[in-house]
Amino acid sequence: MASTRIREARERDCADILRMIRVKPAGWKTECRGAGSGVVGAGEELAEYEQLSHQVKISEEALRADGFGENPFFHCLVAEVVPASGELQGPRVVGYGLYYFSYSTWKGRNIYLEDIYVMPQYRGQGIGTKIIKKVAEVALQKGCSQVRLAVLDWNKKAMDLYKSLGAQDLTEAEGWRSFRFEEEAMKEMAGC
């Protein structure tokens, strides 16, 4: 029987990470074995699942440069299925958690978990929970007081998972709203 391990991503994992970020590539075939949540069809990847595939602009080269250079902008864990002894196929990356360090003027060091994703056919096996727990372990090792993340308001299954692991819904509890400035707004503000 295959097992799953969570490990730090390596530069060579960038193609797999990008595959899971983007909409499934043409010709990509994924076999659904009933382990998925039923919310997402087999082969559907993160941007497609979140109904935001039109926003994906990242490339494999950018992931390499930004995550594996001298001063990485992000860190990443991957979930890898390791086949049982005697099975022909090698290990396969089936999920990831991409995070970076941030700072709270109230609490100090934080980790922001930008993405957590598990391929549909591997859901329901505790892989997402393992990734979150490993991010929490990294946070504690680095002296962080919080792990923060955002979730789309319609993704109840994810919200339920996070709450079951002890996360607070800050929109419910404190009324926080999330904002962002896109490149055009930044250029206008900067006078470019």
Salt bridges, closest charged atoms under 4 A:
GLU11 OE2 - ARG64 NE 3.77
ASP13 OD2 - ARG7 NH1 2.75
ASP16 OD1 - ARG19 NH2 3.25
GLU31 OE2 - ARG33 NE 3.61
GLU45 OE2 - ARG19 NH1 3.95
GLU60 OE2 - ARG64 NH1 2.73
GLU80 OE1 - ARG5 NH2 2.56
GLU80 OE2 - ARG7 NH2 3.01
GLU137 OE2 - LYS134 NZ 3.07
ASP160 OD2 - LYS156 NZ 3.08
GLU172 OE2 - LYS163 NZ 3.34
GLU182 OE2 - ARG180 NE 2.72
GLU183 OE2 - LYS187 NZ 3.54
